Amino acid sequence: MRRRFSVLLAVALLAAGCGSDEPSTSTPGQPDKISAGVIAIVDVAPIYLGKQKGFFSQRNIDLTLSTSQGGAAIVPGVVSGQFQIGFSNMTSLLLGASKGLPIKIVSNGVASTGAAGKDYSGVVVKADSPVRTAADLAGRRVSVNTLQNIGDTTVRASVRKAGGDPKAVKFVELAFPDMPAALQAGRVDAIWVVEPFLSAATTAGGRVVASNYVDTAPDLTVAAYFTSKQLATSNPDLVKRFTEAMAQSLSYAEAHPDEVRQVLGTYTQISPEVAAKLTLPKWPAEINRQSVQTLADLAVGDGLIEKAPDINALLP
Amino acid sequence: MTRGPGRAGRVLLGALGLIGFGVLLEVAPRLGLVPAAYAPPTSRIAGALADQTRRPEFWEALADTLRTWLTGLAVAVAAGLVVGVVVGAVPLLRAATASTIEFLRPIPSVALIPLAVLLYGSGVRATLLLVVYASFWQVLVQVLHGVADVDPVARDTARSYRLGRLARIRFLVWPTALPYAVTGVRLAASVALVLAITGELVIGTPGLGKEIAIAQTSNAVPAMYALVVVTGLLGVTANVATRAAERRVLAWHPAIRAEVPA
């Protein structure tokens, strides 16, 4: 709900033309300030780690990270200039771009591990569920955190790939934290969860029947960092330095999983015991353009948008 | 008035009630009445609370919430008092605004979240808007009632003595309206706290509400309840503080005097 409202809000902001705060232009001798809107989840660990390691400050960027509630809630913030950089899942960005929002992706965010059954995202059923494969999800109630977004389109892709009828899946909107309890109480038949809820659900006896990100595309790019078109054209040098710092942060995170597990404790409340065990996503520096195309095709196919946006204009 | 337990007795009973509630929350998950994974027993929440107090982020969040709450409350109280006295003292103005106030007052502050975010993004001003909007009416309506409650005989007496406008406000309207205003402030204090936490939870402005949201997305269930307990304790503290202030400010008032045993 909140996400859909945020997209509406973004459109309203645009319509009102109230890009209130102009992005800061460079002041000589001062580091450039960047305020980035992120979500307090595992996915954004590299940017926190990169900030800690000084990858941004050594490129003369004074990075401030503020956490928002949802990925699409950040989009209006970037469009209005409250944030210079935002983090959002790829489907939300495609939806925004197709609605004409002036956004430009500047860096990869997070990607699937590409290994079925060993991803950081999955569809979980109760241990005694009659559902054995993704195809059995047809006719079942499956919870996703936001309807008409990356959750339901990728779960449908899993069902399609397994030979089931994707149109027969009944999606229910629930917040991730509420899903394991809803599954246990039998209010839904399956839940789509990401870490840390995925390991919580499997520890509680749940069974993974589909790795929806893996089934959608090999090494799916799930989310990305983006800026406003305005900043991308007015200060390309700053955006370039951010992209470089981000690439270094992503590679560093990819190479140092132990430090990633440690940095989680600085911006989330994930306990060290849980952090030690959860499945980390992949953080390649490059966006998998083919997988973005796949997500756009799915969004059109599932009726989220009528026409795919110009992907080359959206991607860096 | 019925004769209740004394002051010490009330405190004791209140404490017993809280302990009883704590024991209930400890026992229910342990007996399996509610799943312990989603409703952890009191002892685990207490442990999580102790962990929270060791995090600097917790104290920052607490300070942020207190700041938002008190700022919003101060603005609402000041505006409510001024507008209330002015509107209440001018019958024409009162008649002209009565229906508008009754229309605006019941609008839930939460319904204004989209507007607040549109105007102020996810910054602290968005939450302040909610806090001020919700608590302003509590003060205003009480002050309006208070100003209207001036004793006719006292008013006629003041007129007979030809008290000026300021003198009438000082010696007639103010003492009459004060008990109402203080009640308004007490109500506003708890409403402002609720809205401060709500704004942080939903909009994501820094504070305890945001920490609750982060604990939720981190699947840190005991930590989330620990933070909820902190907001509850804040509410109790607010109530105790405003009641103490009430007793002090209204020490002369018969309703307060009657509470003190002779």
Interface residues (C-beta under 8 A of the other chain):
Chain A: R2 F5 L9 A12 L13 A16 S20 G37 I39 A40 I41 S66 T67 S68 Q69 A73 P76 G77 S80 Q82 A175 F176 P177 P180 A181 Q184 P196 F197 A200 A204 Y267 T268 Q269 I270 S271 V274
Chain B: P35 A37 Y38 P114 V117 L118 G121 S122 G123 V202 I203 G204 K210 E211 A213 I214 A215 Q216 T217 S218 N219 A220 A223 M224
